[in-house]
Amino acid sequence: MMTWQGFYLSDHTAALNQQNQQLNAVYVPRPQQSLAVITEVLADAYQRQQPVTIQLKTVDQNNRHWPDITTLIHGYNANDIVVDADRFIPLPEIRNVST
């Protein structure tokens, strides 16, 4: 930590507060959707070029869900969707998707 004559610098304190908020954020699990519903929503969003919000099944070591991913669908194949130029998300890893 950076101090100046025993005081914390305000930029560093603000960064620590922001990091603490991110670590303590709770992401409520949404209902598990069927693979048919997930693929239907994703196909519609891909066709219309609409952003989607994706919640993955993945949880951290404290059994808390990771933050949602909001993105455009750039492509897909039988098992994955492409959300960035080089990021693939397997369909079985998706818990919930909405437009």
N, CA, C and O atoms as CSV, one atom per row, in Angstrom:
chain,resi,resn,atom,element,x,y,z
A,1,MET,N,N,0.837,-1.176,0.000
A,1,MET,CA,C,0.000,0.000,0.000
A,1,MET,C,C,0.877,1.233,0.000
A,1,MET,O,O,1.955,1.269,0.593
A,2,MET,N,N,0.386,2.212,-0.669
A,2,MET,CA,C,1.146,3.450,-0.746
A,2,MET,C,C,0.656,4.410,0.340
A,2,MET,O,O,-0.547,4.616,0.506
A,3,THR,N,N,1.564,4.967,1.041
A,3,THR,CA,C,1.212,5.965,2.046
A,3,THR,C,C,2.097,7.178,1.872
A,3,THR,O,O,3.181,7.116,1.293
A,4,TRP,N,N,1.618,8.238,2.370
A,4,TRP,CA,C,2.402,9.465,2.402
A,4,TRP,C,C,2.219,10.020,3.789
A,4,TRP,O,O,1.127,10.448,4.163
A,5,GLN,N,N,3.278,10.012,4.542
A,5,GLN,CA,C,3.295,10.458,5.934
A,5,GLN,C,C,2.196,9.767,6.746
A,5,GLN,O,O,1.544,10.386,7.586
A,6,GLY,N,N,2.004,8.458,6.476
A,6,GLY,CA,C,1.047,7.697,7.277
A,6,GLY,C,C,-0.383,7.725,6.772
A,6,GLY,O,O,-1.249,7.089,7.372
A,7,PHE,N,N,-0.664,8.444,5.682
A,7,PHE,CA,C,-2.021,8.506,5.155
A,7,PHE,C,C,-2.112,7.678,3.877
A,7,PHE,O,O,-1.176,7.654,3.078
A,8,TYR,N,N,-3.230,7.006,3.689
A,8,TYR,CA,C,-3.450,6.270,2.444
A,8,TYR,C,C,-3.766,7.272,1.341
A,8,TYR,O,O,-4.485,8.247,1.556
A,9,LEU,N,N,-3.225,7.020,0.176
A,9,LEU,CA,C,-3.511,7.906,-0.942
A,9,LEU,C,C,-4.915,7.630,-1.454
A,9,LEU,O,O,-5.330,6.473,-1.522
A,10,SER,N,N,-5.655,8.674,-1.816
A,10,SER,CA,C,-7.072,8.536,-2.162
A,10,SER,C,C,-7.284,7.656,-3.390
A,10,SER,O,O,-8.262,6.909,-3.431
A,11,ASP,N,N,-6.407,7.713,-4.392
A,11,ASP,CA,C,-6.559,6.873,-5.582
A,11,ASP,C,C,-6.452,5.400,-5.217
A,11,ASP,O,O,-7.214,4.570,-5.715
A,12,HIS,N,N,-5.510,5.084,-4.354
A,12,HIS,CA,C,-5.316,3.697,-3.942
A,12,HIS,C,C,-6.499,3.216,-3.106
A,12,HIS,O,O,-6.955,2.085,-3.275
A,13,THR,N,N,-6.994,4.051,-2.217
A,13,THR,CA,C,-8.148,3.696,-1.394
A,13,THR,C,C,-9.375,3.466,-2.266
A,13,THR,O,O,-10.129,2.522,-2.031
A,14,ALA,N,N,-9.585,4.309,-3.263
A,14,ALA,CA,C,-10.724,4.148,-4.167
A,14,ALA,C,C,-10.613,2.851,-4.963
A,14,ALA,O,O,-11.613,2.162,-5.166
A,15,ALA,N,N,-9.422,2.516,-5.408
A,15,ALA,CA,C,-9.215,1.271,-6.154
A,15,ALA,C,C,-9.481,0.056,-5.264
A,15,ALA,O,O,-10.080,-0.920,-5.715
A,16,LEU,N,N,-9.043,0.110,-4.011
A,16,LEU,CA,C,-9.303,-0.987,-3.074
A,16,LEU,C,C,-10.796,-1.137,-2.801
A,16,LEU,O,O,-11.299,-2.258,-2.724
A,17,ASN,N,N,-11.505,-0.031,-2.655
A,17,ASN,CA,C,-12.955,-0.090,-2.430
A,17,ASN,C,C,-13.671,-0.702,-3.629
A,17,ASN,O,O,-14.578,-1.516,-3.458
A,18,GLN,N,N,-13.272,-0.321,-4.835
A,18,GLN,CA,C,-13.889,-0.864,-6.034
A,18,GLN,C,C,-13.603,-2.364,-6.150
A,18,GLN,O,O,-14.499,-3.134,-6.493
A,19,GLN,N,N,-12.396,-2.777,-5.876
A,19,GLN,CA,C,-12.038,-4.194,-5.934
A,19,GLN,C,C,-12.840,-4.988,-4.893
A,19,GLN,O,O,-13.288,-6.102,-5.166
A,20,ASN,N,N,-13.012,-4.423,-3.736
A,20,ASN,CA,C,-13.769,-5.083,-2.675
A,20,ASN,C,C,-15.232,-5.250,-3.072
A,20,ASN,O,O,-15.829,-6.290,-2.793
A,21,GLN,N,N,-15.816,-4.248,-3.715
A,21,GLN,CA,C,-17.198,-4.341,-4.183
A,21,GLN,C,C,-17.350,-5.443,-5.222
A,21,GLN,O,O,-18.329,-6.189,-5.192
A,22,GLN,N,N,-16.395,-5.555,-6.138
A,22,GLN,CA,C,-16.460,-6.585,-7.161
A,22,GLN,C,C,-16.351,-7.979,-6.554
A,22,GLN,O,O,-17.047,-8.901,-6.981
A,23,LEU,N,N,-15.485,-8.133,-5.565
A,23,LEU,CA,C,-15.310,-9.436,-4.929
A,23,LEU,C,C,-16.526,-9.849,-4.114
A,23,LEU,O,O,-16.813,-11.040,-3.991
A,24,ASN,N,N,-17.244,-8.880,-3.557
A,24,ASN,CA,C,-18.394,-9.182,-2.713
A,24,ASN,C,C,-19.718,-9.169,-3.467
A,24,ASN,O,O,-20.767,-9.399,-2.865
A,25,ALA,N,N,-19.692,-8.906,-4.760
A,25,ALA,CA,C,-20.931,-8.880,-5.543
A,25,ALA,C,C,-21.549,-10.274,-5.590
A,25,ALA,O,O,-20.845,-11.275,-5.725
A,26,VAL,N,N,-22.867,-10.323,-5.478
A,26,VAL,CA,C,-23.596,-11.587,-5.523
A,26,VAL,C,C,-24.442,-11.591,-6.792
A,26,VAL,O,O,-25.234,-10.678,-7.027
A,27,TYR,N,N,-24.264,-12.632,-7.608
A,27,TYR,CA,C,-25.017,-12.773,-8.841
A,27,TYR,C,C,-26.043,-13.880,-8.646
A,27,TYR,O,O,-25.698,-15.054,-8.510
A,28,VAL,N,N,-27.301,-13.486,-8.635
A,28,VAL,CA,C,-28.393,-14.413,-8.358
A,28,VAL,C,C,-28.531,-15.412,-9.499
A,28,VAL,O,O,-28.609,-15.014,-10.662
A,29,PRO,N,N,-28.561,-16.710,-9.182
A,29,PRO,CA,C,-28.719,-17.700,-10.250
A,29,PRO,C,C,-30.111,-17.624,-10.861
A,29,PRO,O,O,-31.118,-17.638,-10.153
A,30,ARG,N,N,-30.149,-17.544,-12.172
A,30,ARG,CA,C,-31.424,-17.553,-12.880
A,30,ARG,C,C,-31.809,-18.998,-13.162
A,30,ARG,O,O,-30.968,-19.890,-13.047
A,31,PRO,N,N,-33.062,-19.247,-13.529
A,31,PRO,CA,C,-33.496,-20.631,-13.753
A,31,PRO,C,C,-32.718,-21.307,-14.886
A,31,PRO,O,O,-32.362,-20.675,-15.880
A,32,GLN,N,N,-32.464,-22.606,-14.712
A,32,GLN,CA,C,-31.805,-23.398,-15.746
A,32,GLN,C,C,-32.766,-23.551,-16.926
A,32,GLN,O,O,-33.903,-23.989,-16.753
A,33,GLN,N,N,-32.308,-23.190,-18.121
A,33,GLN,CA,C,-33.109,-23.342,-19.322
A,33,GLN,C,C,-32.714,-24.632,-20.037
A,33,GLN,O,O,-31.596,-25.127,-19.894
A,34,SER,N,N,-33.655,-25.157,-20.804
A,34,SER,CA,C,-33.352,-26.348,-21.593
A,34,SER,C,C,-32.448,-25.958,-22.761
A,34,SER,O,O,-32.390,-24.794,-23.159
A,35,LEU,N,N,-31.753,-26.940,-23.294
A,35,LEU,CA,C,-30.878,-26.698,-24.431
A,35,LEU,C,C,-31.671,-26.174,-25.625
A,35,LEU,O,O,-31.167,-25.347,-26.386
A,36,ALA,N,N,-32.893,-26.643,-25.796
A,36,ALA,CA,C,-33.739,-26.182,-26.902
A,36,ALA,C,C,-34.058,-24.688,-26.777
A,36,ALA,O,O,-34.001,-23.955,-27.764
A,37,VAL,N,N,-34.392,-24.243,-25.569
A,37,VAL,CA,C,-34.702,-22.819,-25.344
A,37,VAL,C,C,-33.447,-21.980,-25.548
A,37,VAL,O,O,-33.503,-20.921,-26.173
A,38,ILE,N,N,-32.320,-22.444,-25.027
A,38,ILE,CA,C,-31.063,-21.704,-25.161
A,38,ILE,C,C,-30.695,-21.532,-26.631
A,38,ILE,O,O,-30.361,-20.427,-27.057
A,39,THR,N,N,-30.752,-22.604,-27.404
A,39,THR,CA,C,-30.380,-22.506,-28.824
A,39,THR,C,C,-31.358,-21.641,-29.597
A,39,THR,O,O,-30.955,-20.941,-30.526
A,40,GLU,N,N,-32.630,-21.672,-29.238
A,40,GLU,CA,C,-33.629,-20.828,-29.917
A,40,GLU,C,C,-33.352,-19.349,-29.673
A,40,GLU,O,O,-33.380,-18.549,-30.608
A,41,VAL,N,N,-33.087,-18.986,-28.432
A,41,VAL,CA,C,-32.807,-17.581,-28.092
A,41,VAL,C,C,-31.508,-17.123,-28.764
A,41,VAL,O,O,-31.442,-16.020,-29.306
A,42,LEU,N,N,-30.484,-17.969,-28.727
A,42,LEU,CA,C,-29.203,-17.611,-29.342
A,42,LEU,C,C,-29.322,-17.471,-30.860
A,42,LEU,O,O,-28.748,-16.548,-31.438
A,43,ALA,N,N,-30.057,-18.370,-31.510
A,43,ALA,CA,C,-30.225,-18.296,-32.962
A,43,ALA,C,C,-30.972,-17.029,-33.353
A,43,ALA,O,O,-30.614,-16.372,-34.331
A,44,ASP,N,N,-32.006,-16.685,-32.594
A,44,ASP,CA,C,-32.772,-15.473,-32.874
A,44,ASP,C,C,-31.902,-14.229,-32.693
A,44,ASP,O,O,-31.945,-13.313,-33.515
A,45,ALA,N,N,-31.112,-14.198,-31.617
A,45,ALA,CA,C,-30.237,-13.049,-31.368
A,45,ALA,C,C,-29.161,-12.941,-32.434
A,45,ALA,O,O,-28.818,-11.836,-32.856
A,46,TYR,N,N,-28.625,-14.067,-32.875
A,46,TYR,CA,C,-27.605,-14.063,-33.928
A,46,TYR,C,C,-28.188,-13.518,-35.232
A,46,TYR,O,O,-27.562,-12.705,-35.912
A,47,GLN,N,N,-29.375,-13.970,-35.565
A,47,GLN,CA,C,-30.023,-13.536,-36.804
A,47,GLN,C,C,-30.346,-12.049,-36.772
A,47,GLN,O,O,-30.197,-11.366,-37.785
A,48,ARG,N,N,-30.779,-11.545,-35.641
A,48,ARG,CA,C,-31.166,-10.128,-35.514
A,48,ARG,C,C,-30.005,-9.234,-35.083
A,48,ARG,O,O,-30.160,-8.015,-35.010
A,49,GLN,N,N,-28.842,-9.828,-34.797
A,49,GLN,CA,C,-27.665,-9.098,-34.297
A,49,GLN,C,C,-27.995,-8.294,-33.036
A,49,GLN,O,O,-27.642,-7.121,-32.917
A,50,GLN,N,N,-28.680,-8.954,-32.102
A,50,GLN,CA,C,-29.027,-8.356,-30.818
A,50,GLN,C,C,-28.069,-8.872,-29.744
A,50,GLN,O,O,-27.652,-10.029,-29.795
A,51,PRO,N,N,-27.721,-8.037,-28.787
A,51,PRO,CA,C,-26.882,-8.526,-27.684
A,51,PRO,C,C,-27.680,-9.471,-26.782
A,51,PRO,O,O,-28.893,-9.325,-26.637
A,52,VAL,N,N,-27.002,-10.418,-26.191
A,52,VAL,CA,C,-27.605,-11.356,-25.250
A,52,VAL,C,C,-26.874,-11.276,-23.915
A,52,VAL,O,O,-25.716,-10.866,-23.847
A,53,THR,N,N,-27.565,-11.669,-22.872
A,53,THR,CA,C,-26.967,-11.785,-21.545
A,53,THR,C,C,-26.938,-13.262,-21.197
A,53,THR,O,O,-27.972,-13.929,-21.156
A,54,ILE,N,N,-25.736,-13.761,-20.946
A,54,ILE,CA,C,-25.525,-15.187,-20.718
A,54,ILE,C,C,-25.065,-15.403,-19.282
A,54,ILE,O,O,-24.138,-14.745,-18.810
A,55,GLN,N,N,-25.724,-16.333,-18.595
A,55,GLN,CA,C,-25.255,-16.763,-17.282
A,55,GLN,C,C,-24.740,-18.189,-17.436
A,55,GLN,O,O,-25.452,-19.074,-17.910
A,56,LEU,N,N,-23.503,-18.393,-17.032
A,56,LEU,CA,C,-22.882,-19.710,-17.133
A,56,LEU,C,C,-23.190,-20.542,-15.895
A,56,LEU,O,O,-23.581,-20.011,-14.856
A,57,LYS,N,N,-23.007,-21.856,-16.021
A,57,LYS,CA,C,-23.180,-22.760,-14.885
A,57,LYS,C,C,-21.998,-22.680,-13.929
A,57,LYS,O,O,-22.091,-23.148,-12.795
A,58,THR,N,N,-20.907,-22.104,-14.362
A,58,THR,CA,C,-19.671,-22.058,-13.595
A,58,THR,C,C,-19.848,-21.241,-12.312
A,58,THR,O,O,-20.456,-20.170,-12.319
A,59,VAL,N,N,-19.307,-21.765,-11.221
A,59,VAL,CA,C,-19.317,-21.057,-9.945
A,59,VAL,C,C,-17.888,-20.977,-9.413
A,59,VAL,O,O,-17.018,-21.745,-9.825
A,60,ASP,N,N,-17.657,-20.043,-8.499
A,60,ASP,CA,C,-16.323,-19.910,-7.916
A,60,ASP,C,C,-16.168,-20.861,-6.724
A,60,ASP,O,O,-17.049,-21.678,-6.455
A,61,GLN,N,N,-15.044,-20.748,-6.015
A,61,GLN,CA,C,-14.766,-21.651,-4.900
A,61,GLN,C,C,-15.742,-21.475,-3.749
A,61,GLN,O,O,-15.832,-22.348,-2.885
A,62,ASN,N,N,-16.477,-20.368,-3.713
A,62,ASN,CA,C,-17.477,-20.124,-2.670
A,62,ASN,C,C,-18.887,-20.458,-3.146
A,62,ASN,O,O,-19.870,-20.094,-2.501
A,63,ASN,N,N,-18.978,-21.156,-4.280
A,63,ASN,CA,C,-20.251,-21.577,-4.873
A,63,ASN,C,C,-21.119,-20.385,-5.296
A,63,ASN,O,O,-22.347,-20.459,-5.261
A,64,ARG,N,N,-20.470,-19.289,-5.695
A,64,ARG,CA,C,-21.181,-18.111,-6.206
A,64,ARG,C,C,-21.006,-18.052,-7.712
A,64,ARG,O,O,-19.946,-18.381,-8.243
A,65,HIS,N,N,-22.070,-17.624,-8.394
A,65,HIS,CA,C,-22.014,-17.524,-9.849
A,65,HIS,C,C,-21.125,-16.375,-10.286
A,65,HIS,O,O,-21.000,-15.361,-9.600
A,66,TRP,N,N,-20.516,-16.560,-11.438
A,66,TRP,CA,C,-19.698,-15.513,-12.032
A,66,TRP,C,C,-20.599,-14.435,-12.617
A,66,TRP,O,O,-21.793,-14.673,-12.802
A,67,PRO,N,N,-20.057,-13.254,-12.913
A,67,PRO,CA,C,-20.858,-12.198,-13.533
A,67,PRO,C,C,-21.408,-12.653,-14.896
A,67,PRO,O,O,-20.793,-13.456,-15.598
A,68,ASP,N,N,-22.574,-12.118,-15.240
A,68,ASP,CA,C,-23.171,-12.405,-16.538
A,68,ASP,C,C,-22.305,-11.831,-17.653
A,68,ASP,O,O,-21.554,-10.877,-17.452
A,69,ILE,N,N,-22.425,-12.427,-18.812
A,69,ILE,CA,C,-21.711,-11.965,-20.007
A,69,ILE,C,C,-22.741,-11.342,-20.929
A,69,ILE,O,O,-23.699,-12.008,-21.321
A,70,THR,N,N,-22.564,-10.081,-21.281
A,70,THR,CA,C,-23.445,-9.421,-22.241
A,70,THR,C,C,-22.632,-9.152,-23.498
A,70,THR,O,O,-21.619,-8.454,-23.453
A,71,THR,N,N,-23.081,-9.708,-24.620
A,71,THR,CA,C,-22.298,-9.650,-25.844
A,71,THR,C,C,-23.157,-9.940,-27.058
A,71,THR,O,O,-24.293,-10.398,-26.936
A,72,LEU,N,N,-22.608,-9.671,-28.226
A,72,LEU,CA,C,-23.205,-10.119,-29.475
A,72,LEU,C,C,-22.718,-11.527,-29.773
A,72,LEU,O,O,-21.622,-11.912,-29.363
A,73,ILE,N,N,-23.524,-12.287,-30.480
A,73,ILE,CA,C,-23.113,-13.617,-30.921
A,73,ILE,C,C,-22.475,-13.447,-32.294
A,73,ILE,O,O,-23.138,-13.007,-33.233
A,74,HIS,N,N,-21.196,-13.791,-32.421
A,74,HIS,CA,C,-20.472,-13.610,-33.673
A,74,HIS,C,C,-20.489,-14.845,-34.554
A,74,HIS,O,O,-20.119,-14.772,-35.726
A,75,GLY,N,N,-20.914,-15.980,-34.010
A,75,GLY,CA,C,-20.987,-17.205,-34.789
A,75,GLY,C,C,-21.310,-18.381,-33.892
A,75,GLY,O,O,-21.407,-18.245,-32.672
A,76,TYR,N,N,-21.475,-19.525,-34.505
A,76,TYR,CA,C,-21.785,-20.724,-33.732
A,76,TYR,C,C,-21.466,-21.964,-34.546
A,76,TYR,O,O,-21.313,-21.903,-35.766
A,77,ASN,N,N,-21.367,-23.087,-33.853
A,77,ASN,CA,C,-21.281,-24.388,-34.495
A,77,ASN,C,C,-22.147,-25.338,-33.678
A,77,ASN,O,O,-22.943,-24.881,-32.859
A,78,ALA,N,N,-22.018,-26.626,-33.874
A,78,ALA,CA,C,-22.907,-27.586,-33.219
A,78,ALA,C,C,-22.805,-27.561,-31.700
A,78,ALA,O,O,-23.791,-27.832,-31.014
A,79,ASN,N,N,-21.628,-27.238,-31.158
A,79,ASN,CA,C,-21.429,-27.339,-29.710
A,79,ASN,C,C,-21.067,-26.042,-29.013
A,79,ASN,O,O,-21.124,-25.977,-27.785
A,80,ASP,N,N,-20.696,-25.003,-29.755
A,80,ASP,CA,C,-20.190,-23.768,-29.164
A,80,ASP,C,C,-20.820,-22.547,-29.817
A,80,ASP,O,O,-21.343,-22.607,-30.930
A,81,ILE,N,N,-20.752,-21.425,-29.079
A,81,ILE,CA,C,-21.051,-20.127,-29.673
A,81,ILE,C,C,-19.780,-19.292,-29.610
A,81,ILE,O,O,-18.930,-19.501,-28.743
A,82,VAL,N,N,-19.658,-18.351,-30.529
A,82,VAL,CA,C,-18.506,-17.459,-30.575
A,82,VAL,C,C,-18.974,-16.092,-30.102
A,82,VAL,O,O,-19.855,-15.487,-30.713
A,83,VAL,N,N,-18.381,-15.599,-29.004
A,83,VAL,CA,C,-18.788,-14.308,-28.464
A,83,VAL,C,C,-17.755,-13.218,-28.712
A,83,VAL,O,O,-18.094,-12.035,-28.706
A,84,ASP,N,N,-16.536,-13.589,-28.924
A,84,ASP,CA,C,-15.486,-12.658,-29.313
A,84,ASP,C,C,-14.746,-13.308,-30.466
A,84,ASP,O,O,-15.068,-14.431,-30.855
A,85,ALA,N,N,-13.787,-12.638,-31.000
A,85,ALA,CA,C,-13.046,-13.200,-32.132
A,85,ALA,C,C,-12.393,-14.528,-31.771
A,85,ALA,O,O,-12.221,-15.389,-32.634
A,86,ASP,N,N,-12.028,-14.702,-30.501
A,86,ASP,CA,C,-11.326,-15.920,-30.113
A,86,ASP,C,C,-11.885,-16.584,-28.861
A,86,ASP,O,O,-11.201,-17.406,-28.251
A,87,ARG,N,N,-13.102,-16.253,-28.466
A,87,ARG,CA,C,-13.696,-16.852,-27.263
A,87,ARG,C,C,-14.906,-17.691,-27.637
A,87,ARG,O,O,-15.880,-17.198,-28.206
A,88,PHE,N,N,-14.821,-18.953,-27.307
A,88,PHE,CA,C,-15.909,-19.885,-27.558
A,88,PHE,C,C,-16.542,-20.272,-26.222
A,88,PHE,O,O,-15.838,-20.469,-25.232
A,89,ILE,N,N,-17.866,-20.381,-26.198
A,89,ILE,CA,C,-18.572,-20.845,-25.000
A,89,ILE,C,C,-19.320,-22.116,-25.384
A,89,ILE,O,O,-20.169,-22.081,-26.274
A,90,PRO,N,N,-19.022,-23.234,-24.733
A,90,PRO,CA,C,-19.760,-24.471,-25.017
A,90,PRO,C,C,-21.228,-24.338,-24.592
A,90,PRO,O,O,-21.519,-23.825,-23.512
A,91,LEU,N,N,-22.136,-24.794,-25.431
A,91,LEU,CA,C,-23.560,-24.704,-25.112
A,91,LEU,C,C,-23.928,-25.384,-23.793
A,91,LEU,O,O,-24.746,-24.844,-23.048
A,92,PRO,N,N,-23.352,-26.557,-23.474
A,92,PRO,CA,C,-23.710,-27.181,-22.181
A,92,PRO,C,C,-23.287,-26.377,-20.949
A,92,PRO,O,O,-23.768,-26.650,-19.849
A,93,GLU,N,N,-22.391,-25.383,-21.112
A,93,GLU,CA,C,-21.956,-24.552,-19.985
A,93,GLU,C,C,-22.915,-23.387,-19.699
A,93,GLU,O,O,-22.743,-22.679,-18.707
A,94,ILE,N,N,-23.916,-23.184,-20.556
A,94,ILE,CA,C,-24.836,-22.046,-20.400
A,94,ILE,C,C,-26.010,-22.457,-19.518
A,94,ILE,O,O,-26.671,-23.467,-19.760
A,95,ARG,N,N,-26.248,-21.656,-18.501
A,95,ARG,CA,C,-27.371,-21.889,-17.584
A,95,ARG,C,C,-28.627,-21.164,-18.064
A,95,ARG,O,O,-29.723,-21.726,-18.065
A,96,ASN,N,N,-28.448,-19.908,-18.471
A,96,ASN,CA,C,-29.591,-19.079,-18.840
A,96,ASN,C,C,-29.115,-18.039,-19.847
A,96,ASN,O,O,-27.989,-17.548,-19.767
A,97,VAL,N,N,-29.995,-17.710,-20.803
A,97,VAL,CA,C,-29.680,-16.676,-21.781
A,97,VAL,C,C,-30.930,-15.845,-22.028
A,97,VAL,O,O,-32.040,-16.376,-22.072
A,98,SER,N,N,-30.744,-14.546,-22.189
A,98,SER,CA,C,-31.867,-13.646,-22.465
A,98,SER,C,C,-31.404,-12.531,-23.386
A,98,SER,O,O,-30.217,-12.211,-23.459
A,99,THR,N,N,-32.369,-11.946,-24.090
A,99,THR,CA,C,-32.057,-10.823,-24.982
A,99,THR,C,C,-32.445,-9.521,-24.344
A,99,THR,O,O,-32.260,-8.461,-24.942
